[in-house]
């Protein structure tokens, strides 16, 4: 290969060493992830198992119950919304402009998370975490579609997480402390030469199964691996704190002094403190093997764009000071139970497949050559013909054939086959299917508790997922002021779930040119699973019944909490009405207090009457507004009910048509049945005539044998 594109031999050696070391160190986790995902999603039987079953002429069947447990976790995860909050850092001067920027950033991060969840990114990451033990995502600015220079911030799952890597010394769950990260992209040789314009000659594309190789073959296809490598580089920077309270770079301060001396006689601010700090910048390399294809500084962030999503890993000591991170999928302890379930199911299926109507114990001398099929194919013959005498010698009768009892399938194995799902639940700590059953009665409270406890077994995965999601939000926080520079419309989602668009960076509009260190972003698990909401509602009801003072508190101050835990149709409208109701109660209290104060000061009765009328008018206006909103909501609900009724009637008509069609088919089937029955009776009558004739013939032959004295089996 031509090495003219090589820029820095020292950097190239370091990067190659980092990539190779990361891939080799994480190789056991990659292998484990691929094995587990293939076992769950492709086949629970290995090629060796299938070949063994075929050699034993046993059915090749699978009884995959592992994926069902993952599907339940995915369903629970889909109902869980992360809660995002952005706050201003302690010690930062809070201004109305900064508070407005804080709300915009919080809403935009919520919008990005919602968009990626709708596109399936978050579900795909969580699915890979619980099935393979880990996943990798990346956060970066992306150009909008079409001819435009507008960019948006997205976070996506890496196509193949086993082809991404981090610093082996990173310790944080999200690998945020890693000094480098990378993602590998395999290219067919011809495609690589077309995209990068580089001819690859005199290279060895081997089939060797190495842990990592830049050039290899898949069958006859030559593959080139391109690395997209990001590295932190550190440099020293002097900063100064001015008498105005502002903190800037020492270089910027010197430039400010020069500008003030040139344009005015204004006294420059005095330096109060000065110190040296270390800052980081991100350098991106694109390379293959011993050649750097591209090198540039990433201007829009000082954080690595790759984020590691850990499942429930454990750090193991390999001896001395050497440690190794072992990623652990959710079903890591269930592989043995799944294999046992397959073996028992296959054995049971083989028993059913090899089931025969007869098993006969017969001596070799008793087998008649002319009637061997009567023994080998008992399903086709109702009469067993055997040789009664040895060599036709009446003095040497053969032993009668004996019908043997079929050995039953061991009941212990069948009981174990039924018990395997319970073993799965015990391994995973999921006991919801066995809770609440008492005398064949199922307790709803117990089942609710079981569902909550089952979701707790996935808490380690959820907690690690939220930690990595915090790093994603932090990267977005740093990208926003660098990516969104021009005047634009910024999409946000507020806490009520409403999508809004705000103009930013324009004249008279909020500016997104903030310092990321001024804000703090936090992502937490949302309101929780539906089962936890139900439990919270039950606890609130029980407390309200036990303590009247608590019920009074919930009816006033705690009404919003109560409504938030209601999961019914129209819950959003109910929350809005609850807020309006609370405002009305507050207004009524204020009016009552004003009235008491007025009465205590002995006001003019006429003035009091006028105030009462004014208050009544305000209340009536508020009531009319509230009633109008309620009426509008009711009209919408009625329209939906009418549409549902219309769909129901259409479904009933379709059902009636199908019923008429089925009745017609039934009549035709009865006609055909009668025709077949008549034909069958005719055939049976002919068969009986034939058998009577044959029986008469046999009796004549028997009488003939008795008269003549010839043996009964004349053919032997």
Secondary structure per residue as TSV (DSSP state, phi and psi in degrees):
chain	resnum	aa	ss	phi	psi
A	1	X	-	360.0	148.8
A	2	X	-	-75.0	127.0
A	3	X	-	-102.0	18.8
A	4	X	T	-67.0	-19.9
A	5	X	T	-85.3	2.2
A	6	X	-	-70.4	127.8
A	7	X	-	-104.2	-43.1
A	8	X	-	-146.0	109.3
A	9	X	H	-62.4	-37.2
A	10	X	H	-65.7	-44.9
A	11	X	H	-63.4	-40.1
A	12	X	H	-63.9	-41.9
A	13	X	H	-64.7	-42.0
A	14	X	H	-65.2	-43.6
A	15	X	H	-66.3	-43.4
A	16	X	H	-59.2	-42.5
A	17	X	H	-66.1	-41.0
A	18	X	H	-64.1	-45.1
A	19	X	H	-64.9	-46.2
A	20	X	H	-63.2	-43.6
A	21	X	H	-64.6	-41.4
A	22	X	H	-64.2	-44.3
A	23	X	H	-65.9	-41.0
A	24	X	H	-70.6	-38.3
A	25	X	H	-67.8	-35.7
A	26	X	T	-94.7	4.0
A	27	X	H	-57.7	-44.0
A	28	X	H	-59.3	-37.3
A	29	X	H	-69.0	-38.6
A	30	X	H	-62.8	-44.8
A	31	X	H	-63.5	-42.7
A	32	X	H	-64.2	-41.4
A	33	X	H	-62.0	-45.2
A	34	X	H	-65.4	-40.9
A	35	X	H	-63.3	-46.1
A	36	X	H	-66.1	-42.4
A	37	X	H	-68.6	-38.6
A	38	X	H	-66.3	-38.1
A	39	X	H	-64.0	-39.1
A	40	X	H	-83.3	-45.4
A	41	X	H	-98.6	-21.9
A	42	X	T	-103.5	-62.8
A	43	X	-	-160.7	135.0
A	44	X	S	-85.4	1.2
A	45	X	S	-113.3	126.0
A	46	X	-	-75.0	167.8
A	47	X	H	-60.8	-36.1
A	48	X	H	-64.4	-42.5
A	49	X	H	-62.0	-43.4
A	50	X	H	-64.4	-41.8
A	51	X	H	-64.0	-38.8
A	52	X	H	-65.2	-41.6
A	53	X	H	-65.4	-41.2
A	54	X	H	-64.0	-38.3
A	55	X	H	-66.4	-32.5
A	56	X	T	-88.5	3.4
A	57	X	T	57.4	39.6
A	58	X	-	-106.6	153.5
A	59	X	-	-67.1	137.4
A	60	X	-	-91.9	93.3
A	61	X	-	-125.4	154.0
A	62	X	-	-125.3	146.8
A	63	X	-	-129.7	70.8
A	64	X	-	-78.6	104.6
A	65	X	-	-107.4	-0.3
A	66	X	H	-68.9	-42.4
A	67	X	H	-64.8	-27.2
A	68	X	H	-62.2	-37.5
A	69	X	H	-67.5	-37.4
A	70	X	H	-69.0	-37.2
A	71	X	H	-63.0	-38.0
A	72	X	H	-64.7	-41.7
A	73	X	H	-64.3	-38.6
A	74	X	H	-63.6	-39.5
A	75	X	H	-65.1	-41.2
A	76	X	H	-66.3	-38.1
A	77	X	H	-65.0	-36.2
A	78	X	H	-64.3	-27.0
A	79	X	T	-86.2	-6.1
A	80	X	-	-98.7	119.3
A	81	X	-	-102.2	127.6
A	82	X	-	-69.8	141.1
A	83	X	E	-96.3	124.9
A	84	X	E	-112.6	131.2
A	85	X	E	-138.9	135.8
A	86	X	E	-117.4	129.7
A	87	X	E	-126.9	162.3
A	88	X	E	-87.8	134.0
A	89	X	-	-61.5	149.4
A	90	X	T	-62.8	139.6
A	91	X	T	89.8	-8.9
A	92	X	S	-89.1	135.9
A	93	X	-	-66.1	118.0
A	94	X	-	-85.8	119.9
A	95	X	-	-121.3	159.1
A	96	X	H	-58.2	-34.6
A	97	X	H	-66.9	-43.3
A	98	X	H	-67.0	-36.6
A	99	X	H	-64.1	-38.0
A	100	X	H	-67.0	-40.8
A	101	X	H	-63.4	-39.6
A	102	X	H	-58.1	-45.7
A	103	X	H	-64.5	-39.4
A	104	X	H	-66.2	-43.3
A	105	X	H	-63.8	-44.2
A	106	X	H	-60.1	-45.3
A	107	X	H	-66.4	-36.2
A	108	X	H	-72.3	-38.8
A	109	X	H	-63.0	-39.9
A	110	X	H	-62.9	-37.1
A	111	X	H	-65.9	-43.7
A	112	X	H	-62.7	-45.0
A	113	X	H	-62.1	-40.8
A	114	X	H	-65.9	-40.8
A	115	X	H	-63.9	-42.7
A	116	X	H	-71.3	-29.8
A	117	X	H	-70.7	-39.2
A	118	X	H	-64.6	-33.4
A	119	X	T	-83.7	-0.5
A	120	X	T	88.6	7.2
A	121	X	H	-66.7	-49.8
A	122	X	H	-64.4	-39.7
A	123	X	H	-65.0	-39.9
A	124	X	H	-64.6	-39.4
A	125	X	H	-64.9	-48.0
A	126	X	H	-65.0	-37.1
A	127	X	H	-62.5	-41.3
A	128	X	H	-70.8	-32.7
A	129	X	H	-64.9	-48.4
A	130	X	H	-77.4	-26.0
A	131	X	H	-90.7	-32.4
A	132	X	H	-114.1	-13.3
A	133	X	S	103.6	-21.2
A	134	X	E	-164.8	167.8
A	135	X	E	-152.7	165.6
A	136	X	E	-134.4	133.5
A	137	X	E	-123.7	166.2
A	138	X	E	-137.0	144.8
A	139	X	E	-120.1	125.8
A	140	X	E	-160.6	159.3
A	141	X	E	-79.9	140.9
A	142	X	E	-132.5	138.1
A	143	X	E	-70.4	142.0
A	144	X	-	-65.9	161.3
A	145	X	S	-69.6	148.6
A	146	X	S	95.1	-175.4
A	147	X	S	-82.5	88.2
A	148	X	-	-154.6	156.3
A	149	X	-	-107.2	7.8
A	150	X	-	-72.9	139.4
A	151	X	E	-120.1	155.7
A	152	X	E	-133.8	154.8
A	153	X	E	-94.0	128.8
A	154	X	E	-132.4	156.9
A	155	X	E	-130.2	132.4
A	156	X	E	-131.4	157.6
A	157	X	E	-79.6	136.0
A	158	X	-	-61.4	140.7
A	159	X	S	-57.0	-43.7
A	160	X	-	-133.0	106.7
A	161	X	G	-65.9	-22.5
A	162	X	G	-74.3	-8.5
A	163	X	G	-103.7	16.5
A	164	X	E	-117.2	152.1
A	165	X	E	-150.6	164.5
A	166	X	E	-138.0	174.3
A	167	X	-	-60.7	131.5
A	168	X	T	-67.8	-16.6
A	169	X	T	-92.2	-1.0
A	170	X	-	-67.6	139.4
A	171	X	-	-119.3	-23.7
A	172	X	S	-66.3	147.1
A	173	X	T	-57.5	-32.6
A	174	X	T	-92.1	0.4
A	175	X	-	61.9	29.1
A	176	X	T	-68.8	-20.5
A	177	X	T	-91.2	9.3
A	178	X	-	-70.6	143.4
A	179	X	S	-83.0	-15.0
A	180	X	E	-157.1	160.8
A	181	X	E	-149.5	157.8
A	182	X	E	-156.3	162.7
A	183	X	E	-137.9	135.6
A	184	X	E	-101.5	138.5
A	185	X	E	-125.6	108.5
A	186	X	E	-73.6	132.0
A	187	X	E	-122.0	136.5
A	188	X	E	-60.1	145.1
A	189	X	H	-53.8	-46.0
A	190	X	H	-64.0	-40.1
A	191	X	H	-66.4	-38.6
A	192	X	H	-62.4	-46.9
A	193	X	H	-63.2	-32.9
A	194	X	H	-72.1	-41.3
A	195	X	H	-75.7	-45.6
A	196	X	H	-98.8	-7.9
A	197	X	-	67.1	30.2
A	198	X	-	-122.3	128.4
A	199	X	-	-85.1	134.5
A	200	X	-	-110.3	113.8
A	201	X	-	-131.1	158.4
A	202	X	S	56.3	43.3
A	203	X	-	-117.8	150.8
A	204	X	-	-96.8	105.3
A	205	X	-	-94.0	96.3
A	206	X	B	-98.1	162.8
A	207	X	-	-92.7	8.2
A	208	X	-	-61.2	134.6
A	209	X	-	-86.6	77.4
A	210	X	-	-94.5	163.2
A	211	X	S	-68.1	-32.6
A	212	X	-	-154.3	136.3
A	213	X	-	-150.6	139.2
A	214	X	S	-75.3	-27.7
A	215	X	E	-134.8	126.0
A	216	X	E	-154.5	174.0
A	217	X	E	-119.0	140.5
A	218	X	E	-117.4	103.8
A	219	X	T	58.1	-114.4
A	220	X	T	-103.5	4.0
A	221	X	E	-90.8	123.0
A	222	X	E	-86.1	128.7
A	223	X	E	-116.8	136.7
A	224	X	E	-115.6	130.0
A	225	X	E	-97.9	123.5
A	226	X	E	-106.1	130.5
A	227	X	E	-103.3	130.4
A	228	X	E	-102.8	102.0
A	229	X	E	-114.5	130.0
A	230	X	E	-119.8	134.5
A	231	X	E	-136.8	139.2
A	232	X	E	-82.8	133.6
A	233	X	E	-125.8	135.4
A	234	X	E	-109.5	145.6
A	235	X	E	-145.5	156.6
A	236	X	E	-83.4	143.7
A	237	X	E	-143.5	132.6
A	238	X	E	-95.6	133.3
A	239	X	E	-124.7	154.1
A	240	X	E	-132.4	146.8
A	241	X	E	-105.6	125.5
A	242	X	E	-90.5	166.8
A	243	X	T	-65.2	-18.3
A	244	X	T	-80.1	-6.2
A	245	X	S	94.2	-6.7
A	246	X	-	-83.1	145.3
A	247	X	E	-116.5	122.5
A	248	X	E	-136.9	170.9
A	249	X	E	-68.3	151.3
A	250	X	H	-63.3	-36.2
A	251	X	H	-64.5	-42.7
A	252	X	H	-65.5	-33.7
A	253	X	H	-67.1	-43.4
A	254	X	H	-62.8	-38.4
A	255	X	H	-65.6	-38.1
A	256	X	H	-63.7	-40.2
A	257	X	H	-61.1	-45.2
A	258	X	H	-63.0	-41.8
A	259	X	H	-65.7	-40.7
A	260	X	H	-67.8	-35.2
A	261	X	H	-68.6	-28.1
A	262	X	H	-83.0	-37.7
A	263	X	H	-104.0	-19.3
A	264	X	-	-155.6	170.3
A	265	X	-	-99.3	14.7
A	266	X	-	-65.8	139.1
A	267	X	-	-75.5	125.3
A	268	X	-	-70.0	155.5
A	269	X	-	-64.9	148.7
A	270	X	-	-89.3	143.2
A	271	X	E	-76.5	122.7
A	272	X	E	-90.9	-46.7
A	273	X	E	-136.4	154.9
A	274	X	E	-145.1	136.2
A	275	X	E	-152.6	165.7
A	276	X	E	-107.5	134.3
A	277	X	E	-130.7	164.5
A	278	X	E	-105.5	126.6
A	279	X	E	-116.3	155.5
A	280	X	E	-114.3	145.8
A	281	X	E	-133.0	154.9
A	282	X	E	-105.9	127.0
A	283	X	E	-111.8	130.8
A	284	X	E	-105.1	131.5
A	285	X	E	-121.0	142.2
A	286	X	E	-121.9	122.1
A	287	X	E	-149.2	161.9
A	288	X	E	-136.0	130.6
A	289	X	T	50.7	-112.5
A	290	X	T	-106.0	23.8
A	291	X	E	-134.2	127.3
A	292	X	E	-89.6	119.2
A	293	X	E	-83.0	-35.9
A	294	X	E	-155.7	146.6
A	295	X	E	-144.3	131.6
A	296	X	E	-157.1	157.4
A	297	X	E	-91.3	133.4
A	298	X	E	-81.9	111.5
A	299	X	-	-82.8	-24.7
A	300	X	S	-90.8	0.3
A	301	X	-	-161.6	157.3
A	302	X	S	-113.9	20.0
A	303	X	S	-120.1	148.8
A	304	X	-	-65.6	143.4
A	305	X	S	-84.3	-12.3
A	306	X	E	-92.5	140.6
A	307	X	E	-128.0	130.6
A	308	X	E	-92.1	128.3
A	309	X	E	-106.3	107.4
A	310	X	E	-87.9	149.9
A	311	X	-	-91.6	-92.2
A	312	X	S	-141.3	59.8
A	313	X	-	-76.6	164.0
A	314	X	E	-132.1	139.6
A	315	X	E	-94.9	119.2
A	316	X	E	-110.2	143.5
A	317	X	E	-89.8	123.5
A	318	X	E	-94.7	10.0
A	319	X	E	115.8	125.7
A	320	X	T	71.0	-130.5
A	321	X	T	-99.2	6.3
A	322	X	E	-84.2	126.6
A	323	X	E	-124.4	158.1
A	324	X	E	-141.3	133.6
A	325	X	E	-87.1	121.2
A	326	X	E	-106.1	110.8
A	327	X	-	-77.6	142.3
A	328	X	-	-130.0	113.2
A	329	X	-	-66.1	165.2
A	330	X	T	-63.0	-36.8
A	331	X	T	-101.5	28.3
A	332	X	T	-63.3	-30.6
A	333	X	T	-94.1	4.9
A	334	X	-	-105.9	-0.6
A	335	X	H	-63.4	-41.5
A	336	X	H	-63.1	-41.5
A	337	X	H	-64.8	-37.7
A	338	X	H	-66.8	-41.0
A	339	X	H	-64.9	-40.7
A	340	X	H	-63.6	-39.4
A	341	X	H	-63.5	-40.7
A	342	X	H	-62.4	-46.7
A	343	X	H	-62.0	-43.7
A	344	X	H	-66.3	-41.4
A	345	X	H	-64.9	-39.7
A	346	X	H	-66.6	-40.9
A	347	X	H	-63.0	-40.6
A	348	X	H	-66.1	-41.8
A	349	X	H	-66.4	-37.9
A	350	X	H	-64.7	-37.6
A	351	X	H	-62.9	-41.5
A	352	X	H	-67.9	-37.1
A	353	X	H	-69.8	-37.3
A	354	X	T	-90.3	10.3
A	355	X	-	-66.9	128.7
A	356	X	-	-122.1	157.1
A	357	X	S	-73.7	-33.6
A	358	X	-	-135.2	145.4
A	359	X	-	-132.1	118.3
A	360	X	E	-119.6	132.0
A	361	X	E	-97.6	116.0
A	362	X	-	-141.8	140.7
A	363	X	-	-73.4	151.4
A	364	X	G	-62.7	-35.1
A	365	X	G	-69.5	-19.5
A	366	X	G	-87.0	-5.9
A	367	X	-	-83.8	122.7
A	368	X	-	-87.6	128.6
A	369	X	G	-59.2	-29.0
A	370	X	G	-81.0	-10.7
A	371	X	G	-130.6	34.0
A	372	X	T	-64.9	-35.0
A	373	X	H	-66.6	-23.0
A	374	X	H	-62.8	-25.3
A	375	X	H	-95.4	-43.3
A	376	X	H	-77.3	-24.2
A	377	X	T	-128.2	69.8
A	378	X	T	-67.9	-19.5
A	379	X	T	-67.9	-23.9
A	380	X	T	-91.8	-13.4
A	381	X	-	-129.6	138.8
A	382	X	S	-93.2	-15.6
A	383	X	-	-116.6	130.1
A	384	X	-	-98.3	119.2
A	385	X	-	-105.1	126.5
A	386	X	-	-133.2	167.4
A	387	X	-	-84.1	117.9
A	388	X	-	-76.9	-30.2
A	389	X	B	-130.9	146.7
A	390	X	G	-74.8	120.2
A	391	X	G	53.4	35.8
A	392	X	G	59.4	24.4
A	393	X	-	-93.4	111.8
A	394	X	T	-61.7	-18.4
A	395	X	T	-83.5	-7.4
A	396	X	S	-123.2	76.2
A	397	X	B	-72.4	141.9
A	398	X	-	-80.7	159.3
A	399	X	-	-70.0	139.5
A	400	X	-	-66.4	141.3
A	401	X	-	-60.9	143.7
A	402	X	E	-120.2	129.1
A	403	X	E	-82.7	125.3
A	404	X	-	-94.8	148.8
A	405	X	-	-76.3	135.4
A	406	X	-	-72.7	133.4
A	407	X	-	-71.1	132.0
A	408	X	-	-79.2	153.8
A	409	X	-	-65.4	131.7
A	410	X	-	-55.6	124.3
A	411	X	H	-64.1	-27.1
A	412	X	H	-64.8	-37.8
A	413	X	H	-69.2	-39.6
A	414	X	H	-65.8	-39.0
A	415	X	H	-65.2	-39.7
A	416	X	H	-65.5	-38.3
A	417	X	H	-59.5	-40.1
A	418	X	H	-73.5	-22.8
A	419	X	H	-89.1	-14.5
A	420	X	H	-56.7	-45.2
A	421	X	H	-56.4	-34.6
A	422	X	H	-67.1	-36.9
A	423	X	H	-62.2	-40.7
A	424	X	H	-56.8	-47.6
A	425	X	H	-63.0	-39.5
A	426	X	H	-65.9	-39.3
A	427	X	H	-65.1	-43.2
A	428	X	H	-84.1	-10.3
A	429	X	T	74.7	28.8
A	430	X	-	-110.1	103.4
A	431	X	-	-112.3	14.9
A	432	X	T	-64.6	-28.5
A	433	X	T	-75.4	-17.0
A	434	X	T	-108.5	-4.5
A	435	X	T	-85.7	151.1
A	436	X	T	79.0	7.1
A	437	X	E	-97.8	116.7
A	438	X	E	-141.8	112.6
A	439	X	T	56.1	44.4
A	440	X	T	63.0	18.6
A	441	X	E	-113.2	133.4
A	442	X	E	-101.4	124.0
A	443	X	-	-86.3	123.7
A	444	X	H	-64.5	-36.8
A	445	X	H	-64.6	-42.6
A	446	X	H	-66.2	-41.2
A	447	X	H	-63.8	-37.0
A	448	X	H	-63.0	-44.7
A	449	X	H	-62.3	-40.9
A	450	X	H	-62.5	-41.1
A	451	X	H	-62.8	-38.8
A	452	X	H	-67.7	-44.2
A	453	X	H	-63.8	-34.9
A	454	X	H	-64.1	-41.0
A	455	X	H	-67.8	-25.9
A	456	X	H	-64.6	-29.3
A	457	X	T	-64.8	-22.0
A	458	X	T	-94.4	2.2
A	459	X	H	-57.6	-41.9
A	460	X	H	-57.4	-37.4
A	461	X	H	-71.0	-40.6
A	462	X	H	-64.3	-43.3
A	463	X	H	-63.3	-44.4
A	464	X	H	-65.8	-36.0
A	465	X	H	-63.0	-42.6
A	466	X	H	-65.6	-37.9
A	467	X	H	-59.5	-44.5
A	468	X	H	-69.3	-34.1
A	469	X	H	-65.0	-30.0
A	470	X	H	-63.8	-38.9
A	471	X	H	-67.6	-37.7
A	472	X	H	-59.6	-46.0
A	473	X	H	-64.0	-36.8
A	474	X	H	-65.0	-41.2
A	475	X	H	-63.3	-41.7
A	476	X	H	-61.8	-40.6
A	477	X	H	-59.0	-38.6
A	478	X	H	-77.5	-26.7
A	479	X	H	-79.2	-32.7
A	480	X	H	-54.1	-52.0
A	481	X	H	-69.0	-17.5
A	482	X	H	-93.4	-27.4
A	483	X	H	-92.8	-44.4
A	484	X	-	-92.7	83.1
A	485	X	-	-99.1	-42.3
A	486	X	S	-84.8	177.3
A	487	X	S	-68.0	132.2
A	488	X	E	-160.2	172.8
A	489	X	E	-105.9	117.4
A	490	X	E	-96.9	119.7
A	491	X	E	-77.4	138.1
A	492	X	E	-139.7	163.0
A	493	X	E	-128.2	123.7
A	494	X	-	-81.2	-178.5
A	495	X	T	-67.6	-21.5
A	496	X	T	-84.7	-0.5
A	497	X	S	86.5	12.7
A	498	X	-	-91.2	133.4
A	499	X	E	-85.5	129.4
A	500	X	E	-134.1	159.5
A	501	X	E	-125.4	131.0
A	502	X	E	-124.5	135.1
A	503	X	E	-74.8	133.3
A	504	X	E	-135.8	159.8
A	505	X	S	65.5	10.3
A	506	X	S	-102.2	179.4
A	507	X	T	-67.9	125.6
A	508	X	T	76.2	10.7
A	509	X	S	-114.1	159.4
A	510	X	B	-61.3	142.2
A	511	X	-	-101.9	134.9
A	512	X	-	-91.8	12.9
A	513	X	-	-84.7	68.9
A	514	X	-	-106.2	166.3
A	515	X	-	-89.2	123.9
A	516	X	G	-56.2	-27.3
A	517	X	G	-72.8	-10.8
A	518	X	G	-78.9	-19.2
A	519	X	E	-118.2	153.0
A	520	X	E	-126.8	125.4
A	521	X	E	-111.5	142.4
A	522	X	E	-140.1	133.7
A	523	X	E	-118.3	129.2
A	524	X	E	-127.8	163.3
A	525	X	-	-62.7	142.5
A	526	X	-	-72.0	-156.2
A	527	X	S	-61.5	-18.9
A	528	X	-	112.1	-177.5
A	529	X	-	-77.2	164.3
A	530	X	H	-61.3	-36.5
A	531	X	H	-63.7	-38.1
A	532	X	H	-68.5	-34.6
A	533	X	H	-63.7	-42.8
A	534	X	H	-62.7	-40.5
A	535	X	H	-65.4	-40.8
A	536	X	H	-61.7	-40.8
A	537	X	H	-64.3	-41.5
A	538	X	H	-64.0	-40.0
A	539	X	H	-65.1	-41.1
A	540	X	H	-62.7	-41.2
A	541	X	H	-65.4	-43.7
A	542	X	H	-64.2	-42.0
A	543	X	H	-66.0	-37.8
A	544	X	H	-65.7	-36.8
A	545	X	H	-72.8	-34.3
A	546	X	H	-78.2	-34.1
A	547	X	-	-127.1	106.3
A	548	X	H	-59.0	-33.0
A	549	X	H	-65.9	-34.4
A	550	X	H	-69.3	-37.6
A	551	X	H	-62.8	-39.5
A	552	X	H	-64.7	-40.0
A	553	X	H	-63.4	-43.7
A	554	X	H	-65.9	-31.9
A	555	X	H	-71.9	-14.7
A	556	X	H	-118.1	-78.2
A	557	X	T	-72.5	-35.5
A	558	X	T	-96.4	12.5
A	559	X	H	-62.3	-36.7
A	560	X	H	-65.3	-40.1
A	561	X	H	-64.0	-40.5
A	562	X	H	-63.0	-44.1
A	563	X	H	-68.9	-33.7
A	564	X	H	-63.7	-25.4
A	565	X	T	-93.2	8.0
A	566	X	-	-93.8	126.0
A	567	X	-	-119.6	79.5
A	568	X	S	-134.3	171.6
A	569	X	T	-68.1	131.1
A	570	X	T	84.7	17.1
A	571	X	H	-64.1	-35.2
A	572	X	H	-63.8	-42.3
A	573	X	H	-65.4	-37.3
A	574	X	H	-65.2	-38.3
A	575	X	H	-63.1	-42.6
A	576	X	H	-62.2	-44.3
A	577	X	H	-66.2	-35.4
A	578	X	H	-64.7	-40.4
A	579	X	H	-62.3	-43.4
A	580	X	H	-64.7	-38.1
A	581	X	H	-64.0	-41.3
A	582	X	H	-64.1	-38.6
A	583	X	H	-64.4	-40.7
A	584	X	H	-63.2	-42.9
A	585	X	H	-61.8	-40.9
A	586	X	H	-64.8	-40.4
A	587	X	H	-64.1	-41.1
A	588	X	H	-63.7	-39.0
A	589	X	H	-64.2	-44.0
A	590	X	H	-62.2	-41.6
A	591	X	H	-63.7	-40.1
A	592	X	H	-65.1	-38.9
A	593	X	H	-66.3	-41.7
A	594	X	H	-63.2	-38.8
A	595	X	H	-64.3	-41.8
A	596	X	H	-64.0	-41.5
A	597	X	H	-64.8	-37.5
A	598	X	H	-67.1	-42.3
A	599	X	H	-66.7	-35.7
A	600	X	H	-66.1	-32.0
A	601	X	T	-87.8	9.3
A	602	X	T	49.5	67.9
A	603	X	-	-78.1	172.8
A	604	X	-	-69.6	127.7
A	605	X	H	-57.4	-35.3
A	606	X	H	-66.6	-42.5
A	607	X	H	-64.6	-39.1
A	608	X	H	-63.1	-39.3
A	609	X	H	-64.4	-41.4
A	610	X	H	-64.7	-39.6
A	611	X	H	-65.8	-38.9
A	612	X	H	-63.0	-41.0
A	613	X	H	-63.3	-41.1
A	614	X	H	-63.4	-41.4
A	615	X	H	-63.8	-42.4
A	616	X	H	-62.8	-40.3
A	617	X	H	-62.6	-41.4
A	618	X	H	-63.9	-43.2
A	619	X	H	-64.4	-42.3
A	620	X	H	-63.5	-40.8
A	621	X	H	-63.5	-42.6
A	622	X	H	-63.7	-39.9
A	623	X	H	-65.2	-41.7
A	624	X	H	-62.8	-42.0
A	625	X	H	-62.5	-44.7
A	626	X	H	-63.5	-42.6
A	627	X	H	-64.5	-36.7
A	628	X	H	-63.4	-42.2
A	629	X	H	-64.3	-41.0
A	630	X	H	-64.9	-42.8
A	631	X	H	-62.2	-40.3
A	632	X	H	-62.8	-42.2
A	633	X	H	-64.8	-39.4
A	634	X	H	-65.4	-38.8
A	635	X	H	-61.5	-42.7
A	636	X	H	-62.3	-40.9
A	637	X	H	-65.5	-40.0
A	638	X	H	-64.7	-40.6
A	639	X	H	-60.6	-41.2
A	640	X	H	-65.1	-39.3
A	641	X	H	-64.1	-40.2
A	642	X	H	-63.1	-40.2
A	643	X	H	-64.3	-40.8
A	644	X	H	-64.2	-40.8
A	645	X	H	-63.9	-40.5
A	646	X	H	-61.3	-43.4
A	647	X	H	-64.9	-36.3
A	648	X	H	-65.3	-42.1
A	649	X	H	-64.6	-41.3
A	650	X	H	-62.3	-39.7
A	651	X	H	-64.5	-39.7
A	652	X	H	-64.2	-41.8
A	653	X	H	-60.8	-42.5
A	654	X	H	-64.2	-38.3
A	655	X	H	-64.4	-41.5
A	656	X	H	-61.9	-42.4
A	657	X	H	-61.9	-42.6
A	658	X	H	-64.2	-36.1
A	659	X	H	-65.3	-44.1
A	660	X	H	-61.1	-42.3
A	661	X	H	-63.5	-40.3
A	662	X	H	-65.4	-39.4
A	663	X	H	-63.7	-40.2
A	664	X	H	-63.9	-41.9
A	665	X	H	-64.6	-35.3
A	666	X	H	-63.9	-42.9
A	667	X	H	-62.2	-44.5
A	668	X	H	-63.2	-39.7
A	669	X	H	-64.5	-38.2
A	670	X	H	-65.3	-39.3
A	671	X	H	-61.3	-46.4
A	672	X	H	-63.4	-37.3
A	673	X	H	-63.1	-41.5
A	674	X	H	-64.4	-38.6
A	675	X	H	-64.1	-44.1
A	676	X	H	-64.9	-38.8
A	677	X	H	-63.9	-41.6
A	678	X	H	-64.2	-41.7
A	679	X	H	-66.3	-37.1
A	680	X	H	-65.3	-42.1
A	681	X	H	-62.0	-39.1
A	682	X	H	-63.7	-42.1
A	683	X	H	-66.0	-41.3
A	684	X	H	-61.9	-39.7
A	685	X	H	-65.4	-42.4
A	686	X	H	-64.0	-38.2
A	687	X	H	-65.0	-41.8
A	688	X	H	-63.3	-41.7
A	689	X	H	-58.8	-42.6
A	690	X	H	-65.1	-42.3
A	691	X	H	-68.3	-37.4
A	692	X	H	-61.8	-42.6
A	693	X	H	-63.3	-41.7
A	694	X	H	-69.1	-37.6
A	695	X	H	-65.0	-40.7
A	696	X	H	-62.0	-38.8
A	697	X	H	-66.2	-40.8
A	698	X	H	-65.8	-39.2
A	699	X	H	-64.3	-40.4
A	700	X	H	-62.0	-42.5
A	701	X	H	-65.1	-38.2
A	702	X	H	-65.6	-41.1
A	703	X	H	-64.0	-39.0
A	704	X	H	-62.6	-42.6
A	705	X	H	-64.9	-38.7
A	706	X	H	-64.9	-38.3
A	707	X	H	-71.8	-42.6
A	708	X	H	-86.0	-23.2
A	709	X	-	82.3	12.4
A	710	X	-	-73.4	154.9
A	711	X	-	-60.6	158.6
A	712	X	S	-71.5	-40.5
A	713	X	-	-95.9	92.0
A	714	X	T	-71.4	-19.8
A	715	X	T	-81.7	-1.1
A	716	X	-	-108.6	360.0
